[in-house]
Amino acid sequence: MFGLNPFDTVREALRYAKELAGIPRSQQPVRQWIVTGDVTKYKNSNYVVSFNKGAQGRYYEFINAEGQRRVVALHTNDPYRTTHAHAGKPKPGSDPRTYDFKSPENKYAAIDDIKNKKDHYIDINCKG
């Protein structure tokens, strides 16, 4: 279930995801939202409704030093894994400066942790 480097806290895992995405630790997101299965949230601009439990959680969008968009995702409701994070970038062939990660049609391309795990999952030993 856990990869080779499970973190003890969500904060540590999100910091590591930012590092993989090339985002300085002190940089704040330009946009953030929550993906939820709660249909009562559909009118709120910072929520996206999805019944895909594996996609549910918090998302943080950043712009790196080259002006390219990156996303850090914290998946909190995946039925197949414990709480985990990912670092993501726009899919190949798309414009990395204008890519809309929040659009349900646009999924991110995972940034693999090839140094430590050769995988894109950043596992967390806790549930929150």
KOLPAMI-402163 format. One record per residue: residue in one letter; residue number from 1; z, x, y of N, C-alpha, C in turn. Coordinates in Angstrom, 2 decimals. Each point is the difference from the previous one (the first is absolute). Layout:
N
R | A | NUM | Z | X | Y | Z | X | Y | Z | X | Y
...
// end
This chain:
128
R | M | 1 | 0.00 | 0.82 | -1.19 | 0.00 | -0.82 | 1.19 | 0.00 | 0.86 | 1.25
R | F | 2 | 0.81 | 1.05 | 0.05 | 0.06 | 0.85 | 1.18 | -0.98 | 1.15 | -0.12
R | G | 3 | -0.53 | 0.41 | 1.14 | -0.85 | 1.18 | 0.04 | 0.85 | 1.26 | -0.07
R | L | 4 | -0.61 | 1.12 | 0.30 | 0.72 | 1.26 | -0.09 | 0.94 | 0.25 | 1.16
R | N | 5 | -0.13 | -0.76 | 1.08 | 0.86 | 0.25 | 1.16 | 0.61 | -1.29 | 0.55
R | P | 6 | 0.78 | -0.74 | -0.79 | 0.60 | -1.20 | 0.59 | 0.99 | 0.38 | 1.10
R | F | 7 | -0.02 | -0.76 | 1.08 | 0.90 | 0.23 | 1.11 | 1.20 | -0.92 | -0.12
R | D | 8 | 1.11 | 0.40 | 0.60 | 1.23 | -0.78 | -0.09 | 0.06 | -1.12 | 1.04
R | T | 9 | -0.76 | 0.13 | 1.09 | 0.05 | -1.03 | 1.04 | -1.42 | -0.36 | 0.45
R | V | 10 | -0.11 | -1.18 | 0.56 | -1.26 | -0.46 | 0.58 | -0.41 | 0.93 | 1.14
R | R | 11 | 0.96 | 0.39 | 0.80 | -0.28 | 0.87 | 1.15 | -0.66 | 1.32 | -0.43
R | E | 12 | 0.55 | 0.62 | -1.05 | -0.59 | 1.25 | -0.51 | -1.43 | -0.22 | -0.48
R | A | 13 | -0.22 | -1.10 | -0.71 | -1.33 | -0.28 | -0.54 | -1.02 | -0.27 | 1.13
R | L | 14 | 0.42 | -0.74 | 1.02 | -0.90 | -0.27 | 1.11 | -0.31 | 1.27 | 0.79
R | R | 15 | 0.97 | 0.86 | 0.16 | -0.25 | 1.29 | 0.66 | -1.04 | 0.81 | -0.77
R | Y | 16 | 0.15 | 0.00 | -1.32 | -0.94 | 0.76 | -0.83 | -1.40 | -0.62 | 0.07
R | A | 17 | -0.09 | -1.33 | 0.02 | -1.30 | -0.66 | 0.12 | -0.66 | 0.37 | 1.34
R | K | 18 | 0.78 | 0.05 | 1.07 | -0.54 | 0.41 | 1.30 | -0.52 | 1.43 | -0.08
R | E | 19 | 0.74 | 0.86 | -0.68 | -0.44 | 1.39 | -0.15 | -1.34 | 0.07 | -0.74
R | L | 20 | -0.12 | -0.76 | -1.09 | -1.27 | -0.02 | -0.74 | -1.15 | -0.50 | 0.86
R | A | 21 | 0.30 | -0.94 | 0.90 | -1.04 | -0.57 | 0.87 | -0.29 | 0.89 | 1.21
R | G | 22 | 0.75 | 1.09 | 0.16 | -0.22 | 0.90 | 1.13 | 0.56 | -0.53 | 1.30
R | I | 23 | 1.06 | -0.79 | -0.09 | 0.62 | -0.60 | 1.18 | 1.30 | 0.75 | 0.30
R | P | 24 | 0.21 | 0.47 | 1.21 | 1.26 | 0.66 | 0.34 | 1.19 | -0.92 | -0.24
R | R | 25 | 1.08 | 0.57 | -0.43 | 1.20 | -0.77 | -0.33 | 0.49 | -0.86 | 1.16
R | S | 26 | -0.13 | 0.50 | 1.22 | 0.53 | -0.72 | 1.17 | -0.95 | -1.09 | 0.53
R | Q | 27 | -1.23 | -0.05 | -0.49 | -0.96 | -0.96 | 0.52 | 0.33 | -1.43 | -0.43
R | Q | 28 | -0.11 | -0.93 | 0.94 | 0.26 | -1.41 | -0.25 | -1.30 | -0.71 | -0.38
R | P | 29 | 0.08 | -1.06 | -0.79 | -1.22 | -0.73 | -0.36 | -0.61 | -0.72 | 1.21
R | V | 30 | -1.33 | -0.14 | -0.03 | -0.68 | -0.76 | 1.05 | -0.01 | -1.48 | -0.34
R | R | 31 | 0.23 | -0.31 | -1.27 | 0.04 | -1.39 | -0.45 | 0.77 | -0.05 | -1.31
R | Q | 32 | 0.71 | -1.10 | -0.22 | 0.69 | -0.19 | -1.27 | 0.02 | -1.48 | -0.34
R | W | 33 | 0.03 | -0.29 | -1.29 | 0.00 | -1.38 | -0.45 | 0.61 | -0.09 | -1.40
R | I | 34 | 0.26 | -1.23 | -0.41 | 0.58 | -0.27 | -1.31 | -0.98 | -0.87 | -0.78
R | V | 35 | -0.24 | 0.37 | -1.25 | -0.78 | -0.84 | -0.91 | 0.99 | -0.74 | -0.88
R | T | 36 | -0.10 | -1.32 | -0.01 | 0.98 | -0.84 | -0.68 | -0.70 | -1.14 | -0.74
R | G | 37 | 0.70 | -0.57 | -0.94 | -0.49 | -1.19 | -0.69 | 0.52 | -1.28 | 0.65
R | D | 38 | 0.75 | 0.12 | 1.07 | 0.61 | -1.13 | 0.69 | -1.03 | -0.67 | 0.92
R | V | 39 | -0.54 | -1.15 | -0.43 | -1.05 | -0.66 | 0.77 | 0.47 | -0.52 | 1.35
R | T | 40 | 1.30 | -0.12 | 0.20 | 0.49 | -0.46 | 1.31 | -0.20 | 1.06 | 1.08
R | K | 41 | -0.35 | 1.22 | -0.37 | -0.18 | 1.09 | 0.96 | -1.45 | 0.15 | 0.47
R | Y | 42 | -0.91 | -0.84 | -0.50 | -1.43 | 0.23 | 0.26 | -0.39 | -0.03 | 1.47
R | K | 43 | 0.75 | -0.65 | 0.85 | -0.34 | -0.06 | 1.43 | 0.54 | 1.20 | 0.78
R | N | 44 | 0.89 | 0.77 | -0.59 | 0.58 | 1.14 | 0.71 | -0.96 | 1.19 | -0.04
R | S | 45 | -0.23 | 0.62 | 1.14 | -0.99 | 1.07 | 0.10 | 0.40 | 1.26 | -0.74
R | N | 46 | 1.28 | 0.21 | -0.23 | 0.40 | 1.23 | -0.70 | 0.24 | -0.24 | -1.49
R | Y | 47 | -0.54 | -1.11 | -0.53 | 0.06 | -0.29 | -1.43 | -1.40 | -0.26 | -0.54
R | V | 48 | -0.22 | 0.37 | -1.24 | -1.20 | -0.34 | -0.75 | 0.48 | -0.65 | -1.28
R | V | 49 | -0.54 | -1.16 | -0.33 | 0.41 | -0.70 | -1.22 | -0.93 | 0.41 | -1.14
R | S | 50 | 0.59 | 0.46 | -1.09 | -0.74 | 0.38 | -1.20 | 0.87 | -0.31 | -1.21
R | F | 51 | -0.61 | -0.58 | -1.01 | 0.74 | -0.30 | -1.22 | -0.09 | 1.15 | -1.00
R | N | 52 | -0.65 | 1.08 | 0.39 | -0.06 | 1.21 | -0.82 | 1.33 | 0.75 | 0.19
R | K | 53 | 0.91 | -0.14 | -0.94 | 1.33 | 0.60 | 0.14 | -0.07 | 1.52 | 0.14
R | G | 54 | -1.00 | 0.62 | -0.60 | -0.14 | 1.45 | 0.09 | -0.34 | 0.47 | 1.40
R | A | 55 | -0.53 | -0.89 | 0.84 | -0.36 | 0.38 | 1.38 | 1.09 | -0.36 | 0.99
R | Q | 56 | 1.01 | -0.74 | -0.43 | 1.03 | -0.47 | 0.92 | 0.92 | 1.14 | 0.42
R | G | 57 | 0.40 | -0.03 | 1.26 | 0.89 | 1.01 | 0.55 | -0.30 | 0.26 | 1.46
R | R | 58 | 0.42 | 1.16 | 0.49 | -0.17 | 0.37 | 1.41 | -1.13 | 1.03 | 0.14
R | Y | 59 | -0.73 | -0.12 | 1.09 | -1.11 | 0.90 | 0.28 | 0.17 | 0.55 | 1.41
R | Y | 60 | -0.28 | 1.29 | 0.14 | 0.12 | 0.70 | 1.29 | -1.32 | 0.73 | 0.24
R | E | 61 | -0.65 | -0.29 | 1.12 | -1.27 | 0.63 | 0.32 | 0.20 | 1.06 | 1.08
R | F | 62 | -0.63 | 1.15 | -0.21 | 0.09 | 1.14 | 0.91 | -1.39 | 0.49 | 0.35
R | I | 63 | -0.08 | 0.78 | 1.06 | -1.24 | 0.71 | 0.34 | 0.34 | 1.48 | 0.01
R | N | 64 | -0.73 | 0.77 | -0.80 | 0.31 | 1.42 | -0.12 | -0.59 | 0.80 | 1.17
R | A | 65 | 0.19 | 1.31 | -0.02 | -0.42 | 0.86 | 1.11 | -1.51 | -0.02 | 0.21
R | E | 66 | -0.78 | -0.34 | -1.03 | -1.46 | -0.08 | 0.11 | -0.47 | -1.38 | 0.44
R | G | 67 | 0.95 | -0.91 | 0.29 | -0.37 | -1.34 | 0.43 | -0.34 | -0.94 | -1.15
R | Q | 68 | 0.32 | 0.41 | -1.23 | -0.31 | -0.81 | -1.17 | 1.21 | -0.83 | -0.42
R | R | 69 | -0.27 | -1.22 | -0.42 | 1.07 | -0.90 | -0.42 | 0.50 | 0.35 | -1.39
R | R | 70 | 1.31 | -0.12 | -0.17 | 0.67 | 0.21 | -1.29 | 1.02 | -1.11 | -0.17
R | V | 71 | 0.35 | -0.30 | -1.23 | 0.99 | -1.04 | -0.26 | 1.04 | 0.54 | -0.98
R | V | 72 | 1.23 | -0.41 | 0.21 | 1.09 | 0.27 | -0.95 | 0.47 | -1.37 | -0.47
R | A | 73 | -0.01 | -0.19 | -1.31 | 0.38 | -1.30 | -0.57 | 1.27 | 0.17 | -0.83
R | L | 74 | 0.88 | -0.97 | 0.12 | 1.21 | -0.06 | -0.82 | -0.10 | -1.27 | -0.83
R | H | 75 | -0.29 | 0.14 | -1.28 | -0.14 | -1.15 | -0.90 | 1.35 | -0.34 | -0.60
R | T | 76 | 0.49 | -1.19 | 0.30 | 1.35 | -0.39 | -0.38 | 0.06 | -1.05 | -1.10
R | N | 77 | -1.14 | -0.55 | -0.40 | 0.03 | -1.11 | -0.93 | -0.96 | 0.18 | -1.18
R | D | 78 | -0.43 | 1.21 | -0.25 | -0.95 | 0.28 | -1.09 | 0.66 | -0.31 | -1.34
R | P | 79 | -0.56 | -0.90 | -0.81 | 0.63 | -0.34 | -1.27 | -0.11 | 1.09 | -1.06
R | Y | 80 | -0.82 | 1.00 | 0.25 | -0.22 | 1.05 | -1.01 | 0.67 | 1.33 | 0.31
R | R | 81 | 0.54 | 0.14 | 1.20 | 0.65 | 1.26 | 0.40 | 1.22 | -0.31 | 0.85
R | T | 82 | 0.86 | 0.98 | 0.10 | 1.12 | -0.10 | 0.93 | -0.54 | 0.10 | 1.43
R | T | 83 | 0.85 | -0.21 | 1.00 | -0.41 | 0.15 | 1.39 | -0.64 | 1.37 | 0.18
R | H | 84 | -1.14 | 0.03 | 0.69 | -0.72 | 1.26 | 0.18 | -0.81 | -0.04 | 1.29
R | A | 85 | -0.45 | 1.17 | 0.42 | -0.79 | 0.13 | 1.23 | -1.34 | 0.63 | -0.33
R | H | 86 | -0.92 | -0.13 | 0.93 | -1.32 | 0.63 | -0.08 | -0.38 | 0.50 | 1.39
R | A | 87 | -0.84 | 1.01 | 0.02 | -0.70 | 0.40 | 1.22 | -1.45 | -0.39 | -0.21
R | G | 88 | -0.63 | -0.56 | 1.04 | -1.36 | -0.45 | -0.16 | -0.89 | 0.37 | 1.17
R | K | 89 | -1.28 | -0.02 | -0.28 | -1.03 | 0.28 | 1.01 | -1.12 | -1.02 | -0.18
R | P | 90 | -0.90 | -0.11 | 0.97 | -1.12 | -0.94 | -0.15 | -0.86 | 0.35 | -1.21
R | K | 91 | -0.62 | -1.01 | -0.56 | -0.89 | 0.21 | -1.14 | -1.19 | 0.87 | 0.41
R | P | 92 | -0.53 | 0.80 | -0.92 | -1.16 | 0.84 | 0.32 | -1.17 | -0.83 | 0.54
R | G | 93 | -0.67 | 0.54 | 0.99 | -1.14 | -0.66 | 0.59 | 0.34 | -0.91 | 1.16
R | S | 94 | 1.29 | -0.20 | 0.27 | 0.40 | -0.84 | 1.13 | 0.40 | 0.89 | 1.17
R | D | 95 | 0.09 | -0.60 | 1.17 | 0.35 | 0.75 | 1.20 | 1.52 | 0.18 | 0.06
R | P | 96 | 0.50 | 1.24 | -0.13 | 1.44 | 0.23 | -0.02 | 0.69 | -0.24 | 1.33
R | R | 97 | -0.77 | -0.19 | 1.07 | 0.60 | -0.25 | 1.31 | 0.19 | -1.50 | 0.29
R | T | 98 | -0.76 | -0.85 | -0.68 | 0.07 | -1.44 | 0.28 | 0.40 | -0.83 | -1.22
R | Y | 99 | 0.29 | 0.61 | -1.12 | 0.31 | -0.71 | -1.24 | 1.21 | -0.92 | 0.20
R | D | 100 | -0.10 | -1.22 | -0.51 | 1.09 | -0.97 | 0.14 | 0.72 | -0.16 | -1.34
R | F | 101 | 1.10 | 0.73 | -0.16 | 0.77 | -0.07 | -1.25 | 0.62 | -1.37 | -0.22
R | K | 102 | 0.26 | -0.72 | 1.08 | 0.69 | -1.29 | -0.11 | -0.92 | -1.10 | -0.53
R | S | 103 | -1.29 | 0.16 | 0.13 | -0.93 | -1.00 | -0.50 | 0.09 | -0.10 | -1.52
R | P | 104 | 0.15 | -1.20 | -0.55 | 0.11 | -0.15 | -1.46 | -1.23 | 0.53 | -0.76
R | E | 105 | -1.14 | 0.07 | 0.67 | -1.21 | 0.50 | -0.66 | -0.01 | 1.53 | -0.11
R | N | 106 | 0.81 | 0.66 | 0.81 | 0.01 | 1.47 | 0.03 | 1.22 | 0.55 | -0.73
R | K | 107 | -0.25 | 0.65 | -1.09 | 1.09 | 0.70 | -0.69 | -0.09 | 1.47 | 0.40
R | Y | 108 | 1.11 | 0.68 | -0.10 | -0.02 | 1.41 | 0.36 | -0.33 | 0.85 | -1.23
R | A | 109 | -0.52 | 1.19 | 0.27 | -0.21 | 1.00 | -1.05 | 1.27 | 0.83 | -0.05
R | A | 110 | 0.59 | 0.09 | -1.17 | 1.26 | 0.73 | -0.14 | -0.20 | 1.49 | 0.23
R | I | 111 | 0.99 | 0.63 | 0.60 | 0.01 | 1.45 | 0.17 | 0.86 | 0.56 | -1.12
R | D | 112 | -0.61 | 0.69 | -0.94 | 0.72 | 0.52 | -1.15 | 0.89 | 1.17 | 0.38
R | D | 113 | 1.13 | 0.08 | -0.69 | 0.92 | 1.13 | 0.14 | -0.39 | 1.03 | -1.05
R | I | 114 | -1.08 | 0.72 | 0.26 | -0.53 | 0.92 | -1.01 | 0.88 | 1.23 | -0.20
R | K | 115 | 0.80 | 0.33 | 0.98 | 0.87 | 1.17 | -0.12 | 1.10 | -0.23 | -1.03
R | N | 116 | 0.59 | -1.19 | 0.01 | 1.16 | -0.25 | -0.85 | -0.27 | -0.87 | -1.21
R | K | 117 | -0.83 | -1.03 | 0.14 | -0.13 | -0.97 | -1.08 | -1.41 | -0.32 | -0.43
R | K | 118 | -0.99 | 0.34 | 0.81 | -1.36 | -0.44 | -0.24 | -0.05 | -1.52 | -0.12
R | D | 119 | 0.68 | -0.66 | 0.90 | 0.17 | -1.44 | -0.04 | 0.22 | -0.50 | 1.43
R | H | 120 | -0.12 | -1.29 | 0.22 | 0.21 | -0.54 | 1.35 | 1.30 | -0.79 | 0.13
R | Y | 121 | 0.76 | -0.14 | -1.08 | 1.27 | -0.72 | 0.07 | 1.11 | 0.92 | 0.48
R | I | 122 | 0.80 | -0.49 | 0.94 | 1.18 | 0.71 | 0.47 | 1.17 | -0.89 | -0.39
R | D | 123 | 0.58 | 0.28 | -1.15 | 1.02 | -0.87 | -0.58 | 1.36 | 0.19 | 0.67
R | I | 124 | 0.79 | -1.08 | -0.04 | 1.32 | -0.02 | 0.61 | 0.99 | -0.45 | -1.05
R | N | 125 | 1.11 | 0.71 | -0.12 | 1.01 | -0.31 | -1.02 | 0.84 | -1.23 | 0.32
R | C | 126 | -0.12 | -0.52 | 1.20 | 0.80 | -1.16 | 0.39 | -0.89 | -1.23 | 0.13
R | K | 127 | 0.59 | -1.11 | 0.27 | -0.77 | -1.24 | 0.14 | -0.12 | -0.43 | 1.45
R | G | 128 | 0.27 | 0.85 | 0.96 | -0.14 | -0.45 | 1.37 | 0.21 | 1.02 | 1.03
// end
